[in-house]
């Protein structure tokens, strides 16, 4: 048998002298070192095969003789076990299962108390009935080739089964029943008597309160237990559809809850967040989450959301304050919205457009127009423009002096436009004719600096030109005095 050392013995006899030399060749093709010089030699082959073993002997008289034989190196017999480890109850018997293809089989035990508790120990399927856990050894011998293996049989005096703790679950949930036991087979039934499953961890989906019974079996040993599941509907959390509000506005969140408790989040921009319908006043787009819990039934929270989109405030402009003369048209110009409403409507060509024409008579000294601008979402904002009425013709007035000493009083010299639609320029020159300031913007003036350098006190010359609302050019020149 391969892998087993084999003793080759010389039985040569000689009539003259004695045999005093041996040369063995074991014919192993896997090595060149398969020779020996002793009378009796041991060799181990490492694979099944047929080899030719030869022996040459020589006696003390110089006579030589040789012999060879073919030797068959066989494989170990095949041994297959149906199971290697198993579990039985102490009152059970067990038939061990094995399959062999050749040779003789023998079963033995490592436990003296169970040595006599085995039947048909020379067959492939002996019967055992151990009183405690035992290891069984099986050996198959085929012409000296031996195969061995073991089977562990664990013995329990009885079995237990635990179906788990009674619990609350949510209606329509699917879950697995979990049992703890050493048993090998199981049977689950419901409180209605319905067979649920023969598996250890069955999948169930009760819709009403249900008790489940489990029967655990290990041979003739049996144990039973049950578990009760109280079925409760999910809590309900529902919120109205997403909505949009204007910046600065508030809205009531329309929530609905079925459960023992609820909460809103985030709460920073909520009034009365402890109510199911709180008031929300976010300054930016916010998603609110309403979560409902049921501490008495279904243990799982349920949530719903509502997103409140905040339209950012409109940037509305009614334009710069203006001065006009009686009966002279002034075009107002509002920006920042998609529709407009001017108030009061006094003297306006159309108070519902962005750029109405204002014409005022001498009965008015000044008026402030307020424009309300709306966007496509209905959000609105306001701005105002003041119009002063002079009882003169269109003109450009320039003060005679200014004091740029940063006291907040009369620090700038700038033209006052009366009935002027557009300022072409306002320029200032020093006594050497050098231009020290120019602007075309209404409301912009000189602060007494030139290239960042404070200019000396004294008399300066100005020149200015503009056009009135009738298209007539108005030009003026004069002097101003700067006093530090």
C-alpha positions as CSV (number, residue, x, y, z in Angstrom):
1,X,0.0,0.0,0.0
2,X,1.5,3.4,-0.9
3,X,2.6,5.7,1.8
4,X,3.1,2.6,4.1
5,X,6.8,1.4,4.6
6,X,7.2,-2.1,3.2
7,X,9.9,-4.6,4.4
8,X,11.6,-6.5,1.6
9,X,13.3,-9.7,2.9
10,X,16.1,-11.8,1.3
11,X,15.6,-15.6,1.5
12,X,18.6,-16.6,-0.5
13,X,20.4,-19.9,0.4
14,X,23.8,-20.9,-0.9
15,X,25.6,-24.4,-0.9
16,X,29.1,-23.0,-0.8
17,X,30.2,-20.1,1.4
18,X,27.8,-17.5,2.7
19,X,25.8,-14.7,1.1
20,X,27.7,-11.5,2.0
21,X,26.5,-8.9,-0.6
22,X,23.1,-7.5,-1.6
23,X,22.0,-5.0,-4.2
24,X,18.3,-4.0,-4.0
25,X,16.7,-1.9,-6.8
26,X,13.1,-1.0,-5.9
27,X,12.2,0.3,-9.4
28,X,10.6,3.6,-8.1
29,X,10.4,5.9,-11.1
30,X,10.1,9.0,-8.8
31,X,13.7,8.8,-7.5
32,X,17.2,7.6,-8.4
33,X,17.9,6.8,-4.8
34,X,15.7,3.7,-4.7
35,X,18.5,1.2,-3.9
36,X,19.7,-0.5,-0.8
37,X,22.8,-2.7,0.2
38,X,21.4,-4.4,3.3
39,X,20.0,-7.9,3.5
40,X,16.5,-6.9,4.5
41,X,15.4,-3.3,3.4
42,X,12.4,-1.0,3.9
43,X,11.0,1.2,1.1
44,X,7.9,3.5,0.9
45,X,6.2,4.2,-2.4
46,X,4.3,7.5,-2.7
47,X,1.8,6.6,-5.4
48,X,-0.2,3.7,-6.6
49,X,1.7,1.9,-9.4
50,X,3.2,-1.4,-10.6
51,X,7.0,-1.6,-10.1
52,X,9.7,-4.2,-10.9
53,X,11.8,-4.9,-7.8
54,X,15.2,-6.6,-8.3
55,X,17.8,-8.2,-6.0
56,X,21.4,-9.2,-6.9
57,X,23.2,-11.3,-4.3
58,X,26.8,-12.5,-4.1
59,X,28.3,-15.2,-1.8
60,X,31.8,-15.4,-0.3
61,X,33.0,-17.6,-3.1
62,X,32.2,-14.9,-5.7
63,X,29.1,-16.6,-7.1
64,X,26.3,-14.2,-8.1
65,X,22.6,-14.6,-8.6
66,X,19.7,-12.2,-9.5
67,X,16.0,-12.2,-9.2
68,X,13.2,-9.7,-9.9
69,X,9.4,-9.5,-9.3
70,X,6.6,-7.2,-10.3
71,X,5.0,-5.6,-7.3
72,X,1.6,-3.9,-7.4
73,X,1.4,-0.8,-5.1
74,X,-2.3,-0.3,-4.3
75,X,-4.3,2.8,-3.2
76,X,-5.9,3.1,0.2
77,X,-9.5,1.9,0.2
78,X,-12.2,4.6,-0.2
79,X,-14.2,5.5,2.8
80,X,-17.1,8.0,2.7
81,X,-19.1,9.1,5.8
82,X,-22.7,10.4,5.5
83,X,-22.0,12.8,8.4
84,X,-19.0,13.6,10.6
85,X,-20.8,15.1,13.6
86,X,-24.3,14.8,14.8
87,X,-26.6,15.3,17.8
88,X,-29.0,12.8,19.4
89,X,-31.1,12.6,22.5
90,X,-30.0,10.1,25.2
91,X,-33.1,7.9,24.6
92,X,-32.4,7.6,20.9
93,X,-30.5,5.1,18.8
94,X,-28.5,6.2,15.7
95,X,-27.4,4.4,12.6
96,X,-24.0,5.5,11.5
97,X,-23.6,5.8,7.7
98,X,-20.5,4.9,5.7
99,X,-19.7,3.6,2.2
100,X,-16.5,1.6,1.3
101,X,-15.4,0.2,-2.0
102,X,-13.1,-2.6,-0.8
103,X,-11.6,-4.2,2.3
104,X,-13.0,-5.0,5.8
105,X,-14.5,-2.3,8.1
106,X,-14.3,-2.0,11.8
107,X,-15.9,0.5,14.2
108,X,-14.6,1.2,17.7
109,X,-15.3,3.8,20.5
110,X,-13.2,5.9,22.8
111,X,-15.6,5.6,25.7
112,X,-15.6,2.5,27.8
113,X,-19.1,3.0,29.0
114,X,-20.4,2.9,25.4
115,X,-18.2,0.0,24.2
116,X,-21.0,-2.5,24.4
117,X,-23.6,0.0,23.1
118,X,-22.8,-0.6,19.5
119,X,-24.3,-3.3,17.2
120,X,-22.9,-4.6,13.9
121,X,-19.5,-2.9,14.4
122,X,-18.1,-4.7,11.4
123,X,-20.6,-3.3,8.9
124,X,-20.8,0.0,7.1
125,X,-23.9,0.9,9.0
126,X,-23.7,0.0,12.7
127,X,-26.4,0.9,15.3
128,X,-25.3,2.9,18.3
129,X,-27.1,4.1,21.4
130,X,-24.6,6.0,23.6
131,X,-25.5,7.3,27.0
132,X,-23.2,10.3,26.6
133,X,-21.2,12.1,23.9
134,X,-18.9,9.6,22.1
135,X,-16.3,9.6,19.3
136,X,-16.5,6.6,17.0
137,X,-13.5,5.5,15.0
138,X,-13.9,3.6,11.7
139,X,-11.1,1.7,10.0
140,X,-11.1,0.0,6.6
141,X,-8.3,-2.5,5.8
142,X,-7.6,-3.7,2.2
143,X,-4.6,-6.0,2.1
144,X,-2.7,-3.9,4.6
145,X,-3.8,-0.5,3.1
146,X,-5.8,1.2,5.9
147,X,-8.1,4.2,5.8
148,X,-9.4,5.8,9.0
149,X,-11.9,8.4,10.0
150,X,-14.1,9.5,13.0
151,X,-17.7,10.4,13.8
152,X,-18.6,12.6,16.8
153,X,-21.9,11.8,18.3
154,X,-23.0,14.4,20.9
155,X,-25.7,13.3,23.3
156,X,-28.2,15.5,25.2
157,X,-30.3,14.2,28.1
158,X,-33.1,16.6,27.0
159,X,-33.7,19.7,24.8
160,X,-34.9,23.2,25.4
161,X,-36.6,25.6,23.1
162,X,-37.2,29.4,23.5
163,X,-39.5,31.1,21.0
164,X,-38.4,34.6,22.2
165,X,-40.0,37.5,24.1
166,X,-43.6,38.8,23.5
167,X,-43.3,42.0,21.4
168,X,-45.2,44.8,19.7
169,X,-44.9,45.0,15.9
170,X,-46.1,47.2,13.2
171,X,-49.0,46.0,10.9
172,X,-47.9,44.8,7.4
173,X,-44.3,44.3,8.6
174,X,-42.6,41.1,7.7
175,X,-40.0,39.6,10.1
176,X,-38.4,36.3,11.1
177,X,-39.4,34.3,14.2
178,X,-36.2,33.6,16.2
179,X,-35.9,30.5,18.3
180,X,-33.1,29.2,20.4
181,X,-32.7,25.4,20.7
182,X,-30.3,22.5,20.1
183,X,-33.1,20.6,18.2
184,X,-32.6,19.4,14.6
185,X,-36.2,19.8,13.4
186,X,-39.0,22.4,14.1
187,X,-42.7,22.9,13.5
188,X,-44.3,26.3,13.8
189,X,-48.1,26.9,14.1
190,X,-50.2,29.9,14.7
191,X,-52.9,30.5,17.3
192,X,-55.5,29.6,14.6
193,X,-53.8,26.1,14.2
194,X,-52.4,27.0,10.8
195,X,-49.0,25.3,10.1
196,X,-46.6,28.1,9.4
197,X,-43.3,26.4,8.7
198,X,-40.9,23.5,9.4
199,X,-37.8,25.8,9.4
200,X,-36.0,27.1,12.5
201,X,-36.4,30.8,11.5
202,X,-39.7,31.2,9.5
203,X,-40.7,34.4,7.8
204,X,-44.2,35.7,9.0
205,X,-46.4,38.8,8.4
206,X,-49.3,38.8,10.9
207,X,-52.1,41.4,10.4
208,X,-53.7,40.8,13.7
209,X,-52.5,39.9,17.2
210,X,-51.1,36.4,16.9
211,X,-49.5,33.7,19.1
212,X,-47.0,31.4,17.4
213,X,-46.2,28.0,18.8
214,X,-42.9,26.1,18.1
215,X,-42.3,22.4,18.6
216,X,-38.6,21.4,18.6
217,X,-37.6,17.8,18.0
218,X,-34.3,15.9,18.5
219,X,-35.1,12.3,17.8
220,X,-37.6,11.2,20.5
221,X,-36.9,14.3,22.6
222,X,-39.3,17.2,22.2
223,X,-39.9,20.7,23.6
224,X,-42.5,23.4,23.1
225,X,-42.7,27.2,23.6
226,X,-44.8,30.1,22.2
227,X,-44.4,33.8,21.6
228,X,-47.1,36.5,21.3
229,X,-47.0,39.4,18.9
230,X,-49.3,42.4,19.4
231,X,-50.0,44.0,16.0
232,X,-50.6,47.7,15.8
233,X,-51.0,50.0,12.8
234,X,-48.2,52.4,11.9
235,X,-48.6,55.9,13.3
236,X,-49.6,58.5,10.8
237,X,-47.7,61.7,9.9
238,X,-49.0,63.7,6.9
239,X,-48.3,67.2,5.8
240,X,-49.8,69.3,3.0
241,X,-48.0,69.8,-0.3
242,X,-44.9,71.9,-0.7
243,X,-45.6,75.6,-0.9
244,X,-44.1,79.0,-1.7
245,X,-44.2,82.2,0.4
246,X,-42.8,85.7,0.0
247,X,-39.9,86.8,2.1
248,X,-41.1,88.1,5.5
249,X,-44.5,86.2,5.3
250,X,-45.6,83.4,7.4
251,X,-47.7,80.3,6.7
252,X,-49.5,77.7,8.8
253,X,-48.1,74.2,8.2
254,X,-51.1,71.8,7.7
255,X,-50.0,68.7,9.6
256,X,-52.0,65.6,10.6
257,X,-50.9,63.0,13.2
258,X,-52.2,59.7,14.5
259,X,-50.0,58.6,17.4
260,X,-49.0,59.2,21.0
261,X,-46.5,61.9,20.2
262,X,-45.0,64.0,17.4
263,X,-42.3,66.5,16.7
264,X,-41.4,69.1,14.1
265,X,-37.9,69.8,12.9
266,X,-36.2,72.1,12.5
267,X,-37.9,74.4,15.0
268,X,-35.8,77.6,14.7
269,X,-38.3,79.4,12.4
270,X,-41.5,77.9,13.8
271,X,-44.0,79.5,16.2
272,X,-45.8,77.0,18.5
273,X,-43.7,74.0,17.3
274,X,-45.5,71.9,19.9
275,X,-48.7,72.2,17.8
276,X,-49.5,69.9,14.9
277,X,-50.2,73.0,12.8
278,X,-47.5,75.5,13.7
279,X,-46.7,78.8,12.0
280,X,-43.6,78.9,9.8
281,X,-41.7,82.0,9.0
282,X,-38.5,81.0,7.4
283,X,-36.1,83.5,5.8
284,X,-34.8,81.0,3.4
285,X,-36.2,77.8,1.7
286,X,-36.6,75.2,4.4
287,X,-37.8,71.6,4.5
288,X,-39.8,70.8,7.6
289,X,-40.1,67.2,8.9
290,X,-43.1,66.0,10.9
291,X,-42.4,62.7,12.8
292,X,-45.1,60.7,14.6
293,X,-44.4,58.0,17.2
294,X,-46.7,55.5,18.9
295,X,-45.2,54.5,22.2
296,X,-48.1,52.2,23.0
297,X,-48.2,50.2,19.7
298,X,-46.1,50.2,16.6
299,X,-42.5,51.0,17.7
300,X,-41.5,52.6,14.4
301,X,-41.7,56.3,13.8
302,X,-43.2,57.7,10.6
303,X,-42.3,61.0,8.9
304,X,-43.5,63.3,6.2
305,X,-42.0,66.5,4.9
306,X,-43.0,69.8,3.4
307,X,-40.7,72.2,1.7
308,X,-41.5,75.9,2.1
309,X,-39.8,77.8,-0.8
310,X,-39.0,81.4,0.2
311,X,-39.0,84.1,-2.6
312,X,-36.2,86.5,-1.7
313,X,-37.1,90.2,-1.2
314,X,-37.5,92.3,-4.4
315,X,-34.9,95.0,-5.0
316,X,-37.3,97.8,-6.0
317,X,-36.1,101.3,-7.0
318,X,-38.4,104.3,-7.6
319,X,-35.4,106.4,-9.0
320,X,-33.7,109.5,-7.6
321,X,-35.6,112.4,-6.1
322,X,-36.2,115.1,-8.7
323,X,-37.1,118.8,-9.0
324,X,-39.4,120.1,-11.7
325,X,-41.3,123.2,-12.7
326,X,-45.0,123.5,-13.0
327,X,-46.6,121.8,-16.1
328,X,-43.3,120.3,-17.1
329,X,-43.5,116.5,-17.7
330,X,-41.3,114.2,-15.5
331,X,-40.9,110.6,-16.4
332,X,-40.7,108.3,-13.4
333,X,-38.9,105.0,-13.7
334,X,-39.4,102.0,-11.3
335,X,-37.3,98.7,-11.5
336,X,-37.3,95.4,-9.8
337,X,-40.8,94.0,-10.4
338,X,-43.0,92.6,-13.1
339,X,-46.0,94.8,-12.4
340,X,-46.3,98.1,-10.5
341,X,-48.8,100.4,-8.7
342,X,-47.9,104.1,-8.0
343,X,-49.6,106.1,-5.3
344,X,-50.9,108.7,-5.2
345,X,-52.0,108.8,-8.8
346,X,-51.9,112.7,-8.8
347,X,-50.5,114.0,-12.1
348,X,-49.6,110.5,-13.4
349,X,-50.3,109.3,-16.9
350,X,-50.8,105.7,-15.8
351,X,-50.2,104.6,-12.2
352,X,-50.0,100.9,-13.2
353,X,-46.9,101.0,-15.4
354,X,-43.2,101.1,-14.5
355,X,-42.5,104.5,-16.1
356,X,-45.5,106.9,-16.0
357,X,-45.3,110.6,-16.9
358,X,-45.9,113.0,-14.0
359,X,-47.2,116.6,-14.8
360,X,-47.9,118.8,-11.8
361,X,-49.5,122.3,-11.7
362,X,-48.6,125.2,-9.5
363,X,-50.9,124.1,-6.7
364,X,-48.4,121.5,-5.6
365,X,-45.2,122.4,-3.8
366,X,-43.8,118.8,-3.6
367,X,-45.1,115.3,-3.7
368,X,-43.8,111.8,-2.7
369,X,-44.7,109.0,-5.1
370,X,-44.7,105.5,-3.6
371,X,-44.4,102.6,-6.0
372,X,-45.3,99.0,-5.1
373,X,-43.6,96.4,-7.3
374,X,-45.0,92.9,-7.6
375,X,-43.3,89.7,-9.0
376,X,-44.9,86.8,-10.8
377,X,-45.5,85.0,-7.4
378,X,-47.4,88.0,-6.0
379,X,-44.6,89.1,-3.7
380,X,-44.1,92.8,-3.4
381,X,-41.9,95.6,-2.1
382,X,-42.1,99.4,-2.0
383,X,-39.8,102.4,-2.7
384,X,-40.5,106.1,-2.9
385,X,-39.3,109.2,-4.8
386,X,-39.8,112.8,-3.9
387,X,-40.6,115.4,-6.5
388,X,-40.2,119.1,-5.6
389,X,-42.1,121.7,-7.7
390,X,-40.4,125.1,-8.3
391,X,-42.6,128.0,-9.4
392,X,-40.0,129.0,-12.0
393,X,-38.8,128.0,-15.4
394,X,-36.4,125.0,-15.8
395,X,-33.1,125.9,-14.3
396,X,-29.8,124.7,-12.8
397,X,-29.1,126.3,-9.5
398,X,-25.6,126.2,-7.9
399,X,-24.9,127.4,-4.3
400,X,-22.5,130.3,-4.0
401,X,-20.2,128.7,-1.4
402,X,-19.4,125.5,0.5
403,X,-17.2,124.4,3.4
404,X,-15.6,121.0,2.9
405,X,-14.5,120.5,6.5
406,X,-16.2,117.0,7.0
407,X,-18.7,118.3,9.6
408,X,-21.6,116.9,7.6
409,X,-22.8,120.3,6.7
410,X,-22.4,121.9,3.3
411,X,-19.4,119.6,2.6
412,X,-20.2,119.2,-1.2
413,X,-20.9,121.7,-4.0
414,X,-23.4,120.2,-6.4
415,X,-26.1,121.5,-8.8
416,X,-29.8,121.6,-8.0
417,X,-31.7,120.5,-11.1
418,X,-35.1,122.2,-11.5
419,X,-37.1,120.6,-14.3
420,X,-33.9,119.2,-15.9
421,X,-34.3,115.8,-17.4
422,X,-30.6,115.1,-18.0
423,X,-27.4,116.7,-16.7
424,X,-24.8,117.0,-19.5
425,X,-22.0,118.1,-17.2
426,X,-21.1,120.1,-14.1
427,X,-17.4,121.3,-14.2
428,X,-15.3,123.3,-11.8
429,X,-12.1,125.2,-12.6
430,X,-9.4,126.8,-10.4
431,X,-8.2,130.4,-11.0
432,X,-5.6,129.1,-13.5
433,X,-8.2,127.5,-15.7
434,X,-7.4,123.9,-14.6
435,X,-10.4,121.6,-14.4
436,X,-10.5,120.1,-10.9
437,X,-13.9,118.4,-11.1
438,X,-16.5,117.2,-13.6
439,X,-19.6,115.0,-13.4
440,X,-22.6,114.0,-15.4
441,X,-24.5,112.4,-12.5
442,X,-27.4,114.1,-10.8
443,X,-26.7,114.4,-7.1
444,X,-22.9,114.0,-7.3
445,X,-20.8,117.0,-6.1
446,X,-17.2,118.2,-5.5
447,X,-15.6,117.7,-2.1
448,X,-12.7,120.1,-2.6
449,X,-10.1,117.5,-3.5
450,X,-8.2,117.1,-6.7
451,X,-6.3,113.9,-7.2
452,X,-6.8,113.3,-3.5
453,X,-5.2,116.6,-2.5
454,X,-7.1,119.3,-0.6
455,X,-7.4,122.4,-2.7
456,X,-6.9,125.9,-1.2
457,X,-9.7,128.2,-0.2
458,X,-10.8,130.7,-2.7
459,X,-12.9,131.4,-5.7
460,X,-13.6,128.8,-8.4
461,X,-15.4,128.9,-11.7
462,X,-18.2,126.4,-12.6
463,X,-19.9,125.6,-15.9
464,X,-22.9,123.4,-16.2
465,X,-25.4,122.3,-18.9
466,X,-28.5,120.2,-19.0
467,X,-31.7,119.6,-21.0
468,X,-35.2,120.0,-19.6
469,X,-38.1,117.7,-20.2
470,X,-39.2,119.6,-23.2
471,X,-35.8,119.1,-24.9
472,X,-34.5,122.7,-24.3
473,X,-30.8,123.1,-23.3
474,X,-30.1,125.0,-20.2
475,X,-26.5,126.2,-19.7
476,X,-25.0,128.4,-16.9
477,X,-21.6,129.7,-15.7
478,X,-20.6,131.4,-12.5
479,X,-18.3,131.4,-9.5
480,X,-18.3,129.6,-6.1
481,X,-16.3,130.2,-3.0
482,X,-14.6,127.3,-1.1
483,X,-14.0,128.1,2.6
484,X,-12.0,125.8,4.8
